[in-house]
C-alpha cells in the first residue's frame, strides 16, 4: 500500500471533512481533554486525567458530539486509570452516538499529538470498526482555516452496531513482560520523560 493511500485510511484533511458535513453516514466525535502533569522534587511525574466538555460547549465542528476520554471509553472499575472500557459499555456508547457498522467516523481533539482522538481511533478499531479517521491538525487547524463552528448540540437517533473485538490490537502486562525478554522485539514507551 502506498503512503498516500495509507495516510488517507487513517487521517482526514479539514477541507475534506468540511465538504462532508451533514452526510447521513458521518459521525464526528470531539475528544478534547487534557492531562495535568505534576512533577515532584525528584523529577517523577504523576497525572490527572480530565475531559474538556466546556470547550466543546463553547464551539465545535458542526454535528460533532462530545466524548469524555476519561469516562466514556474508560473502564471506571479498573484500578489503573483510563483503561479501555468493556465491550458492552462501548457498544452502548457507540449506539448512543449513532455509530453503525457502515458509518464513517471522524475524531478530533486539540492536543498537539492528538492523543485523545487517536485513543478513540484505536478503541474503535479494537472493537472492529475500521472506517475511523483522525482529523489531521485537529481542532486547532480547523480554527486556523476558519472552517464552520457551531454551539448546537446535535440530536442523534440511536443506532445498532455489531462489534467484533480484534484481540491482536491489545496486550497486557504479561505480554509486555514476555516481549521485554525477547531481544528481537523493540518496545517503545511514548509517555512524557518524567512519567518514563
Protein Blocks (a to p, Z undefined) as FASTA:
>chain_A
ZZklmmmmmpccfklmmmmgoiakbccddfbdcddddddfkopacddddddfklmmnocc
ehiacddfklmmpcfkbmbghiacdfklmmmmmmmnopafkbccddddfbfklmmmmmmm
mmmmmnopabbcddehijmlmmmnopacdfbdcddddddddddddfklpccfklmmmmmm
pmkbccddfbdfklZZ
